[in-house]
Amino acid sequence: MSVLALPRPAEPARRRTLWLSRLVRRRATVVGLVLLGVTTLVGALAPVIAGDPLRMEVSARLTAPGAAHWFGTDDVGRDVWSRVVYGARLSLLVGAAVVLLAFAVGLVCGLAAGYWRRLDNPVMRVMDGLMAFPAIILAIALMASLGPSVANVIVAIGVVYAPRVARIVRGSVLVIRETTYVEAARALGVSDVVIVTRHVLPNCLSPVIVQGSFVFAAAVLTEAALSFLGVGVPPYVPSWGNILAEGRLYLQQAPWLVLYPGAAIMLTIFGLNLLGDGLRDLLDPRLRGLVRERA
């Protein structure tokens, strides 16, 4: 075997370094990574940096933020800092699980509809039917039938956003299935399953990865909205939406009850959107030249 035919060991590492340098070249992307990293770190360290979010101290109810309670206390004396920190853990859990569920359903449906033409019409009509409902209305309807729990929230929001992933995957597959290398694989007698898994799927992941950050942000916001409306996680579970729902009754008397969870939602979604914009600029070939020119 010729030495020239051997791959250079440093090539994958060099590509990863180049990919990372392009990702952090935009300051907005760095800000998004920092915001998401802080939220993830706070949620992961919740048992260390926060107390019991369910512990009530009635004598200290509606205490303003101070040294004893950084974010104050709510109407039954629970520490708002602890509840916001544990709410970050719940929001990240729901967002990540929704992305995985939406990707699993969306990839399967999008690949099937885009590659096998006979499945295109029935599969996509189901997806269109789900997308015909506003996201929050469909999520509320699903939660009304499933009941309040964290698992049901994940399922309901995953069903809401899976059709959006499926449409993106289908659009990419319709283009990829007509390319020369896919036709060559068919001519060589390669099975459709192998073509889809080895040739079609890897080449349609770029737009899906970008969509993942926006689905994550939408899942965090939808979970908070469902909890705020009383159809999300149970009331005793520390959630940003539950904190906002309880704090709205004391908005004038204790504005910190809505200030801190609202700021947490805003910063988390802002960071995810900035990260999604950076991934789009990195993975979209039409925008790479513009990113290099700005840099």
Sequence and secondary structure as in RCSB ss.txt:
>XXXX:A:sequence
MSVLALPRPAEPARRRTLWLSRLVRRRATVVGLVLLGVTTLVGALAPVIAGDPLRMEVSARLTAPGAAHWFGTDD
VGRDVWSRVVYGARLSLLVGAAVVLLAFAVGLVCGLAAGYWRRLDNPVMRVMDGLMAFPAIILAIALMASLGPSV
ANVIVAIGVVYAPRVARIVRGSVLVIRETTYVEAARALGVSDVVIVTRHVLPNCLSPVIVQGSFVFAAAVLTEAA
LSFLGVGVPPYVPSWGNILAEGRLYLQQAPWLVLYPGAAIMLTIFGLNLLGDGLRDLLDPRLRGLVRERA
>XXXX:A:secstr
  GGGS  THHHHHHHHHHHHHHTTSHHHHHHHHHHHHHHHHHHTHHHHS  TT   GGGTT  SSSS TT B T
T  BHHHHHHHHHHHHHHHHHHHHHHHHHHHHHHHHHHHH HHHHHHHHHHHHHHHTS HHHHHHHHHHHH SSH
HHHHHHHHHHHHHHHHHHHHHHHHHHTTSHHHHHHHHTT  HHHHIIIIIHHHTHHHHHHHHHHHHHHHHHHHHH
HHHHTSSS TTS  HHHHHHHHGGGTTT THHHHHHHHHHHHHHHHHHHHHHHHHHHH HHHHHHHHHH 
